[in-house]
Amino acid sequence: MTTSKRETSIEISKEEFKKTGYQLIDSISDFIDTIDTKPVTTGESPKEIQTILGIDSLPETGASVSEIISKATGLLLNHSLLNGHPKFLGYITSSAAPIGALADLLAASVNPNVGANILSPMATAIEKQTIKWLAEFIGVSPACGGILVSGGNMANFTAFLAARTAKAPKNFKEDGLANTDGDMVLYCSKTTHTWIEKAVVLFGHGTKSIRWIATGADNKMNNEILVQTIKNDLQNGKKPFMIVATAGDVSTGVVDDLAAIAAICKNYDLWFHIDGAYGIPAAVIPELNTMFEGIQEADSIALDPHKWLYAPLEVGCTLVKNPQHLIDTYSSHPVYYNFSTTDDEPSLNYYEYGFQNSRGFRALKVWMALQQIGRSGYIHLIREDIALSEFFYEEARKHPELEAVTQNLSITTLRYVPSGFAGNENYLNTLNEKLLNVLQTAGEVFLSNAVVFDKYCLRGCIVNFRTSRKDIEEIVEIIVREGRKLHEQLQADF
Ligand SMILES: Cc1ncc(COP(=O)(O)O)c(C=O)c1O
């Protein structure tokens, strides 16, 4: 007699799924509840980690699910760097909203392929709503379209190619770069994130196509130099096609003068792109409206829910004022696709909006967090992160052995300056670099670095809803304590 169920080694029975699932949830909830009591990092070397992991070869036969889950849980919860720790202020990686973990579990269980509407009817509708909400959140027209991607690099790449299609010579799609004689050029400030270099290399323009515009004393793109550079290029027969403005630069958090750049784009018929991967969620805060004036004019915006909206990795977003530009760039219709429209409204197939065909359900964790927290909840959280960063700056400014260097949005830069060593730049750069290396492995706090006005600085970026004023006070004490120790050591070695 044939049975309807196939016996396989991959299925997990309902009872076993529940048992191991509940155990996993127990471990995760304990982990989250006690995260502040753990070291930020164990500081284990790659070699030590490899030893802990073991050098098992590819399994030939299967093992029990509960054993696998229990081993993976132990490895990850006990040997990871915890960016959810209240004293993690490194790079721009947020503490992840716990609802995101539940969202990812649900998303993976249903496993919709959000490349085509027919394969993911509800998930596609949720992604569409999420994108509309993100646009509303930052204050641009909810009529603009977009797509969720893996992060900031991809969000910027996705927009870069849309800009190129929109502004390139007519037959660009057929002739490619051969049609442009290498003349297409673009503009961005010196502080722009490295994605721009990857983009021009990967997409065939070469690094010479970038016009790096100097920044002023305020670290913003110098718009006079920008205009002069565009004029020179036009005189020399070049074809300017886009300006990249930054809303929250990766090192110091500065927002370019967006309204002025928007006007320049209009004047010279250039695509206006804003890299707001880190900073643009702060546009939700009413008192920062002036800082973000001009974002409504952008042709495209990159923003990263996995940064300041506290979504677990990975999720970025490209917003485009006119979504047709994405379709013009990415749409193709292979014969083996049957994703045609079945009713009056054309179906929304996200494979036509970006790089991927098969796509996961990234939207769910963002959609859920936006509902759990709400606009006013986010205003509160982001405002607090900024206030904590200002507090960090103030504490550094008041301390005789610290130099507070910059503070913008939620990024503070500072350095340790032993008494009598002010102005000794070479020594201070060496000392602070070594200090950062000590801090990054000791497990009490995690900061990263920035080089600002040629000063090697410690950099704290607070996209962390768990950080408190007490954490900041303790971080200042740790920096000074370790700075003193290191300075004494260096002086003794000298
Ligand atoms: C301004 C800016 N743009 C782009 C990126 C790249 O984002 P991702 O690392 O998610 O690719 C970053 C990362 O920190 C950033 O700060």
The ligand as an SDF file (V2000), in Angstrom:
LIG
                    3D

 16 16  0  0  0  0  0  0  0  0999 V2000
   27.1080   55.9750    4.6500 C   0  0  0  0  0  0  0  0  0  0  0  0
   27.2390   54.5050    4.3690 C   0  0  0  0  0  0  0  0  0  0  0  0
   26.9770   54.0340    3.1460 N   0  0  0  0  0  0  0  0  0  0  0  0
   27.0590   52.7240    2.8530 C   0  0  0  0  0  0  0  0  0  0  0  0
   27.4500   51.8090    3.8000 C   0  0  0  0  0  0  0  0  0  0  0  0
   27.5650   50.3530    3.4610 C   0  0  0  0  0  0  0  0  0  0  0  0
   26.5690   49.6200    4.1030 O   0  0  0  0  0  0  0  0  0  0  0  0
   26.6330   48.0190    4.2160 P   0  0  0  0  0  0  0  0  0  0  0  0
   27.8070   47.7260    5.0910 O   0  0  0  0  0  0  0  0  0  0  0  0
   25.3160   47.6590    4.8020 O   0  0  0  0  0  0  0  0  0  0  0  0
   26.8050   47.4850    2.8360 O   0  0  0  0  0  0  0  0  0  0  0  0
   27.7680   52.2580    5.0920 C   0  0  0  0  0  0  0  0  0  0  0  0
   28.2220   51.3280    6.1270 C   0  0  0  0  0  0  0  0  0  0  0  0
   28.5690   51.6680    7.2060 O   0  0  0  0  0  0  0  0  0  0  0  0
   27.6350   53.6470    5.3850 C   0  0  0  0  0  0  0  0  0  0  0  0
   27.8880   54.1250    6.6020 O   0  0  0  0  0  0  0  0  0  0  0  0
  1  2  1  0
  2  3  1  0
  2 15  2  0
  3  4  2  0
  4  5  1  0
  5  6  1  0
  5 12  2  0
  6  7  1  0
  7  8  1  0
  8  9  2  0
  8 10  1  0
  8 11  1  0
 12 13  1  0
 12 15  1  0
 13 14  2  0
 15 16  1  0
M  END
$$$$
